[in-house]
Amino acid sequence: MRAEGREVTYWQVEGASPAVLPLVEEGRRWHGLPYRQWRTATIPDTQFADAPLDADAATHMAKALVETPGWDVLQLDHLPEAGSLHRHLVPALKDLGLAGIQTTGDGNAWVDLSQGWDAYYATRSRRLKKGNNHIRNRLERAFERIEVHRWEGEGDREAMFQRLVRLSAASWKRETGLTFDRPAPQAFLRALFEHFLPRGELVVWWLALDGEPAAAELQLRRGGHVYALRADYDPRFEPYSPGTYLFWRLLQALLEEGLEGRYWMGPGENPYKTRWLQGREILQRYRFYRRSLRGRLLYTLEGRIKPWLKERMKRNDDGEAR
């Protein structure tokens, strides 16, 4: 049985294991060709996208997706290789004969938290250590009090909420439309406070310089792992590299805590991550095309003609270079 609502579509299959797969529906265009896309519900701060389903549930879900109208492309993004979507749903969709394109997205950078700070920091470059010492000395010359705080819900929660909003609104990210003073990102932040603070899984690290908030990082913690969701700094303090200093000190504290998991920095090729990371989890992306006229046309354009044109252009460029 399938039931539909304004925001929810769900299926109930007799005897199947329960499973949930949040998808976002959106109208897209490929060089003027309109199409409907369903994709995994991700935001710019998403580190991994997965869903709780086993092989049996994935088989039923794949069949239901194929039989449901309203989409031309199904995009599954930010998939870890060990996740259920990658291990179960992707093979189930392929078994049903859906044409698909697999690519790799950004890597999610990580640091092993179980090794301890001294062992880890000994592996970092001399250039990184010299830069950290320079930042610390510059801060100590400019400010009397340099305080790194770890906040887990104690005291006035609304005051901390507004502190994060102000830092975000002042940061360089304000031009992206993703700062916490905007309605949708602020609703996301509010949901994090409401759902994860009571469970002890939300942590805010923030740096105060002479009592003024200068930088902050928002984290989720679960199963020994720490996920860095968002970091911001006040541009008034930019000459003193407050974000770099805060990252250094919070990572040191996490490594001294004796956790067994990893510190996940999030996807993206930011230069600072390269200096600190120990590895990357490469995230997978799949685009499956519906067996309809529009779906087959899109697959032909994206999966056949576009790669052929790129290869031909590459050969031409190589020929001219020679």
Secondary structure, DSSP 8 states (H G I E B T S, - for coil): -EEE-SS-EEE--TT-------EEEEEEEETTEEEEEEEE---TT---------HHHHHHHHHHHHH--S-SEEEEEEE-TTSHIIIIIHHHHHHTT-EEEEEEEEEEEEEEGGG-HHHHHTTS-HHHHHHHHHHHHHHHHH-S-EEEEEESS-S-HHHHHHHHHHHHHHSGGGGGT-STTSHHHHHHHHHHHHHHTTTT-EEEEEEEETTEEEEEEEEEEETTEEEEEEEEE-GGGGGG-HHHHHHHHHHHHHHHHT-SSEEEEEES--HHHHHH-SEEEEEEEEEEE-SSHHHHHHHIIIIIIHHHHHHHHHHHHHHHH-
